[in-house]
Amino acid sequence: YYITNNLRMSDDRVLEHILNPSAPLTSEHSKTPDSDPVPQTDQEKNADQLRLQAIKLAEQNKFSEAMDIFNQAIAIAPRMASLYNDRAQLSRLMGENERAMDDVNKAIEYSNSRGKTAVQAYTQRAMLHMLNKDEESARLDFERASYLGGKFAACQAAKLNPYAKLCNQMLSKAMDQLQ
């Protein structure tokens, strides 16, 4: 019973992947990203409030004002990973991809590659690699984000996996021949 039950679950995952090849193969070991640490110090709490203000400004397309607020927040709490991740998003919106790359690297460093911020930062860095036509680096960062629980990153990593690409091409060719 144990073997046949596991085969059925495995068969279901393989069938799902055949029907939806861009989705990653999932398992019972899939995880959700760990939560980020809650701001503890007064500086971190103040910086987090500024971060929320900057996000609201960015949503209103007030990019330069939002950037000023992010810079103030980072001056208050210079090791708070989420500040760098969010400022990187703003930099991307402003077309400042080199600055965005610097900030996602800091977000990854200060997050110790853990938590929701790390997932977002690895995903953002992967997207920046894609803009630079560096699919291999993008795939690696999508895989890192996927490992930490990023669902979008898992789908993107599957799309960039060279073995999955080859398998999908062969499957597509076989399906075309059957029709």
C-alpha positions, 0 to 999 in steps of 0.5 A: 500500500505504501509504495502504490500510494506514493507512486500515485502521488508521484504520478499525479505530480508528473501528470500535472507537470506534463499538463502544465510544463512551466510549473515546477514539480512540487512535493510534500516538502514545498515550503513557504518563505520564513517571515522576516524579523520584526523590527525591534529597535526604535531605529528599525521601527522608525525606518520601517515606518519610513519604508511604508511612506516611501512605498505609498509615494512610489505607488503614486509615481512620486519616485524621487520623493520615495527614493529620498525617504528610502535613503533616510530609512537606510541612514537610520537602519543601515543593516535592515534588508527589507529597505534595500530590497524595496529601494531596489524595486524603486530603482528598477522602476526608475530604470536604474538597474545597476543601483537595483543590483547593488541593493538586492545584493545588500538585501541578500547579505543583510537577510543572511539569505533567509526569509521573505526579503531574501526570496524577493531579493533573489527573485529581483536579482534573477530578473535583473540577470534576465535583463542582462541576458544572463539566463544561467545566473538568473536560473541559479537565483530563481532556484535559490528563491524557490528553495526558500519558498518562492512560488513564482521563482520556482516556475521561472527556474523550471522554465530556465532549466535546460533539462526541462526545456529539452524534455518539454521540446521532446514531449511537444514533438511527440504530442505533435506527431500523435495528432 
